[in-house]
Amino acid sequence: MAQDRLITVGVMGYGAIGRKVAEAIRAGQAGRTVLEAVLCKHLDRHQEDIAENRDVVFTDNPDEFFTTDSRIYVEASGQDTVRDYGSRILEKGCDFLVTSIGAFTDDALYEKLQDCARDSGGRLLLASGALPGVNWMYSAALTGVKHATITQIKPVRSWIHTPAAELIDLQVLTEPTCFFEGTAREAAHLFPKSSNITALLALSTAGLDNTRVRTIADPVSDQLRTLIEFESNSGNLRLECKGIASDNPSTGSEVPFTVIKALRNLTSHVCIGI
């Protein structure tokens, strides 16, 4: 049901995703929402924003953050945030919008948060993030899934400071090179900052252990390419998405806008692509 009043939002993380979401809320571009609080690690880096937004609580203290009156919490800071604070949010009866879907490779955590949401009346919301076609595939999967695979092709700089550097010598590549093949459960767990998209595909289609993943480091292109092949009993899909990296080379620039779209849908009288 659409709301008749502004919905307060707490943003967790103030990097490539969180800052864009916060700016959109303040600019009135994220539906009927108002920014209540921001939880970030390095307050000293955001003094200008803090000075310009005296009505918003900026804090690095989780206890202070959770005393604010937020109705929807947006996770934009990594899988640890989902594990550490997901149940706390949902037990309050609030909505929890998650971008780090890879946290749910832990079946026990996923079940726990679903139970918390069911018991409290809050909602666990999984952002579509960088996954194209998720609405269509999720719908088609209801008829039965035959096959789901995803290939992530990212520039070398996107894989630096990730476990990929332990699997392959990124500095000597001269052509696109595959360095991992496995399940979505393995990929999203092994690459928590780079492969959340694989977990969302899995959870919406074939499951974490039946969705196949390939990851490729590309020393030639700066694009974030995603290749998906999906077959169901109601139809098949094959697509390629060419994204542009955000300030964080592991995160597509479109990701914060999928959160903004979700906030619009959650607070609007008209919902597109719900």
Secondary structure, DSSP 8 states (H G I E B T S, - for coil): ---SS-EEEEEE--STTHHHHHHHHHTT-SSSEEEEEEE-S-GGGGHHHHHH-TTSEEES-HHHHHTS--SEEEE-S-HHHHHHHHHHHHHTT-EEEES-GGGGGSHHHHHHHHHHHHHHS--EEE--TT-TTHHHHHHHHTT-EEEEEEEEEEEHHHHTTSTHHHHS-GGG--S-EEEEEEEHHHHHHH-TTT-HHHHHHHHHTT-TTT-EEEEEEESS---EEEEEEEEETTEEEEEEEEE-B-SSTTSBTTHHHHHHHHHHHHH-SS-S--
